[in-house]
Amino acid sequence: MQTQPGERPSHIISHKDIMAQVRTDPTQELHNEIRHLWKIHSIAEDNRDIPGLMSTLTEDCVYEMVTTGDMWVGHAGATEFYTTLLGAFPDIKFHLTDIVVGPQGVCEEAFVLGTHEKDWLKFKATGKLVEFRVVIFFPWDPVKRKFKGEKMYVSYRED
């Protein structure tokens, strides 16, 4: 799903909606709910549990790799994202370096290590251990009480 220069992608919310998110009262109950769902998501990812991952996402979730322009939509798209990522880096490990939980969702930074065994996106498999840093935003859907996907910023390099 690509957009033209200057065109706002359809999954990007309006200024009015983002301001409503900013004004959301950060109650302890909401914080705990979002944090708990993020933990379920993270544990499912560590266990390579695709159904567990999907249980934390809205049906219309959007996975966006901002740095490459790649995008996956819905549970089918998110499943494809995880299947290809975990297939390309079967030993991938996410080492959390920072996290913020708020009423708008979760933002995390991680240092990632994995052996690049299959091509992934535009990156050709090397068979070598690679490292990269990633910042991921998990936007929260306050009506469906799940994450609306992931917006990822990746700094990738091979050693």
C-alpha positions as CSV (number, residue, x, y, z in Angstrom):
1,M,0.0,0.0,0.0
2,Q,2.0,3.0,-1.3
3,T,1.0,6.6,-1.3
4,Q,2.0,9.5,-3.6
5,P,4.4,12.2,-2.3
6,G,2.4,14.7,-0.2
7,E,-0.6,12.3,0.1
8,R,-1.6,11.3,3.6
9,P,-1.9,7.5,4.0
10,S,-5.5,6.4,4.8
11,H,-4.5,4.9,8.1
12,I,-3.1,8.2,9.4
13,I,-5.6,9.9,11.6
14,S,-6.7,13.5,11.4
15,H,-5.3,16.4,13.4
16,K,-8.6,16.6,15.2
17,D,-8.5,12.9,16.2
18,I,-4.8,13.1,17.3
19,M,-5.7,16.1,19.5
20,A,-8.5,14.1,21.0
21,Q,-5.9,11.4,21.8
22,V,-3.6,14.0,23.4
23,R,-6.4,15.2,25.6
24,T,-7.2,11.6,26.8
25,D,-7.1,11.4,30.6
26,P,-4.4,8.9,31.5
27,T,-6.1,6.9,34.2
28,Q,-4.3,4.2,36.1
29,E,-6.8,1.6,34.9
30,L,-6.3,2.5,31.2
31,H,-2.5,2.5,31.7
32,N,-2.7,-1.0,33.3
33,E,-4.9,-2.3,30.5
34,I,-2.6,-1.0,27.7
35,R,0.5,-2.2,29.5
36,H,-1.0,-5.7,30.1
37,L,-2.0,-6.1,26.4
38,W,1.6,-5.0,25.4
39,K,3.0,-7.7,27.7
40,I,0.7,-10.3,26.1
41,H,1.8,-9.1,22.6
42,S,5.5,-9.3,23.6
43,I,5.3,-12.7,25.1
44,A,3.4,-14.0,22.0
45,E,6.2,-12.5,19.8
46,D,8.9,-14.2,21.9
47,N,7.0,-17.5,21.7
48,R,6.4,-17.1,17.9
49,D,2.7,-17.4,18.7
50,I,1.0,-15.8,15.7
51,P,-2.6,-16.3,17.0
52,G,-1.5,-14.8,20.3
53,L,-0.1,-11.8,18.5
54,M,-3.3,-11.4,16.5
55,S,-5.4,-11.5,19.7
56,T,-3.8,-8.1,20.7
57,L,-4.6,-6.4,17.3
58,T,-7.7,-4.9,15.8
59,E,-9.0,-6.7,12.7
60,D,-8.1,-3.6,10.6
61,C,-4.6,-3.2,12.0
62,V,-1.9,-1.6,10.0
63,Y,1.8,-2.6,10.1
64,E,3.9,0.1,8.6
65,M,7.7,0.0,8.1
66,V,8.1,3.8,7.9
67,T,11.8,3.7,6.8
68,T,11.0,1.5,3.8
69,G,7.4,2.4,2.9
70,D,6.3,-1.2,3.3
71,M,2.8,-1.8,4.8
72,W,0.7,-4.7,5.8
73,V,-3.1,-4.4,6.5
74,G,-5.4,-6.5,8.7
75,H,-4.7,-9.8,10.5
76,A,-3.7,-11.4,7.2
77,G,-1.1,-8.6,6.6
78,A,0.2,-8.7,10.2
79,T,0.5,-12.5,9.9
80,E,2.5,-12.1,6.7
81,F,4.7,-9.5,8.3
82,Y,5.5,-11.8,11.3
83,T,5.9,-14.9,9.1
84,T,8.4,-13.3,6.8
85,L,10.3,-11.5,9.6
86,L,10.6,-14.6,11.8
87,G,11.4,-16.7,8.7
88,A,14.2,-14.3,7.7
89,F,15.6,-14.0,11.3
90,P,14.6,-17.3,13.0
91,D,16.7,-16.5,16.1
92,I,15.7,-12.9,16.4
93,K,15.8,-11.3,19.8
94,F,14.4,-8.0,20.9
95,H,16.3,-6.3,23.7
96,L,14.1,-3.6,25.1
97,T,16.0,-0.4,25.8
98,D,13.1,2.1,26.4
99,I,9.4,2.1,26.7
100,V,6.6,4.6,27.2
101,V,3.0,3.6,28.0
102,G,0.2,6.1,27.7
103,P,-3.4,6.5,26.7
104,Q,-2.4,6.7,23.0
105,G,-0.6,3.4,23.1
106,V,2.9,2.1,23.6
107,C,6.2,3.3,22.2
108,E,9.2,1.1,22.6
109,E,12.8,1.1,21.5
110,A,14.8,-2.1,21.1
111,F,18.2,-3.3,20.1
112,V,17.6,-6.3,17.8
113,L,19.9,-9.2,17.0
114,G,19.3,-12.1,14.6
115,T,20.9,-14.3,11.9
116,H,19.7,-13.1,8.5
117,E,18.9,-16.4,6.9
118,K,16.3,-15.4,4.2
119,D,15.7,-12.3,2.2
120,W,13.5,-9.8,4.0
121,L,12.0,-6.7,2.3
122,K,14.8,-5.2,0.3
123,F,17.5,-6.8,2.4
124,K,19.2,-9.8,0.9
125,A,20.0,-12.7,3.2
126,T,23.7,-12.8,4.3
127,G,23.7,-15.8,6.7
128,K,25.4,-13.4,9.2
129,L,24.4,-12.1,12.6
130,V,22.9,-8.6,12.1
131,E,21.9,-6.0,14.5
132,F,19.6,-3.1,14.2
133,R,17.7,-0.7,16.4
134,V,14.0,-0.2,16.1
135,V,11.5,2.3,17.5
136,I,7.9,0.9,17.4
137,F,4.7,2.7,18.1
138,F,1.7,0.6,19.0
139,P,-1.3,2.9,18.6
140,W,-4.3,2.1,20.9
141,D,-7.8,1.8,19.7
142,P,-9.9,3.1,22.7
143,V,-13.1,1.6,21.3
144,K,-11.9,-1.9,20.4
145,R,-9.4,-1.9,23.3
146,K,-6.6,-3.4,21.2
147,F,-3.6,-2.1,19.3
148,K,-4.3,-0.8,15.8
149,G,-1.0,-2.2,14.5
150,E,2.6,-1.1,14.6
151,K,4.5,1.8,13.1
152,M,8.2,0.9,12.9
153,Y,11.3,3.0,12.4
154,V,14.3,0.7,11.8
155,S,18.0,1.4,11.6
156,Y,19.5,-1.7,10.0
157,R,23.1,-2.6,9.5
158,E,25.0,-5.8,8.8
159,D,28.3,-6.7,10.5
